[in-house]
């Protein structure tokens, strides 16, 4: 990570590792930064990358008890790529309220 922090794939992977280690604050920060970087790219893979990182941030918020932020991010991730692996994982854990 120290060698290429500007690469969203690397930053997103770090965020996922931090999430699993329980470092939720850093996981949110890195996942949202990766999602932001992906949003600047207009390639098809960037949409899934953004969704995956939004889902990572949603799970980190959820595990901190920030349910409203978790729901907001998960909704956005599902709109982008509902079948992304991380989006599906977050969806299985976080139950969105009916809108």
C-alpha positions in Angstrom: 0.0 0.0 0.0 2.8 2.4 0.8 4.2 2.0 -2.7 1.0 2.8 -4.6 -1.8 4.3 -2.4 -3.3 6.1 -5.4 -4.4 2.8 -7.0 -8.0 2.2 -6.0 -7.7 -1.6 -6.2 -4.9 -1.5 -3.6 -6.7 1.0 -1.4 -9.9 -1.0 -1.6 -8.1 -4.2 -0.7 -6.6 -2.5 2.3 -10.1 -1.3 3.4 -11.4 -4.8 3.2 -8.5 -6.1 5.3 -9.0 -3.3 7.9 -12.7 -4.2 8.0 -12.0 -7.8 8.8 -9.4 -6.7 11.4 -12.0 -4.5 13.1 -10.4 -1.2 12.3 -13.7 0.2 11.1 -12.8 3.9 11.1 -9.8 3.4 8.8 -11.8 0.9 6.7 -14.5 3.6 6.1 -11.9 6.2 5.2 -10.0 4.0 2.8 -13.1 2.4 1.2 -14.7 5.8 0.6 -11.4 7.2 -0.9 -11.1 4.1 -3.2 -14.8 4.6 -4.2 -14.0 8.3 -5.0 -11.1 7.4 -7.1 -13.1 4.8 -9.0 -15.8 7.4 -9.6 -13.3 9.5 -11.6 -12.7 6.5 -14.0 -15.4 5.9 -16.6 -14.5 2.3 -17.5 -17.0 -0.5 -16.9 -14.8 -2.1 -14.2 -14.8 1.2 -12.2 -18.5 0.9 -11.5 -18.1 -2.4 -9.8 -15.0 -1.1 -8.0 -17.0 1.8 -6.7 -19.8 -0.4 -5.6 -17.5 -2.9 -3.8 -15.9 -0.1 -1.9 -19.2 1.5 -0.9 -20.3 -1.9 0.4 -17.1 -2.2 2.4 -17.7 1.2 3.9 -21.3 0.3 4.6 -20.3 -2.8 6.5 -17.8 -0.9 8.5 -20.4 1.7 9.4 -22.9 -1.1 10.3 -20.3 -2.7 12.6 -19.8 0.6 14.3 -23.6 1.0 14.8 -24.0 3.7 12.2 -27.0 2.1 10.7 -28.2 5.2 8.7 -24.8 5.6 7.0 -24.6 1.9 6.3 -28.1 1.8 4.7 -27.3 4.9 2.6 -24.0 3.5 1.3 -25.4 0.0 0.7 -28.4 1.4 -1.3 -25.9 3.3 -3.5 -23.7 0.2 -4.0 -26.7 -1.9 -4.9 -27.8 0.7 -7.5 -24.3 0.5 -9.1 -23.7 -3.3 -9.0 -26.1 -5.4 -7.1 -24.4 -8.7 -8.0 -20.9 -7.6 -7.0 -19.5 -10.0 -4.4 -18.9 -7.4 -1.7 -22.3 -5.9 -2.3 -24.0 -9.3 -1.9 -22.0 -9.9 1.3 -23.1 -6.6 2.7 -26.7 -7.2 1.6 -26.7 -10.5 3.4 -25.6 -8.8 6.7 -27.4 -5.4 6.5 -31.1 -5.6 6.0 -32.3 -2.4 4.3 -35.5 -0.9 5.6 -38.4 -0.7 3.1 -38.5 2.6 1.2 
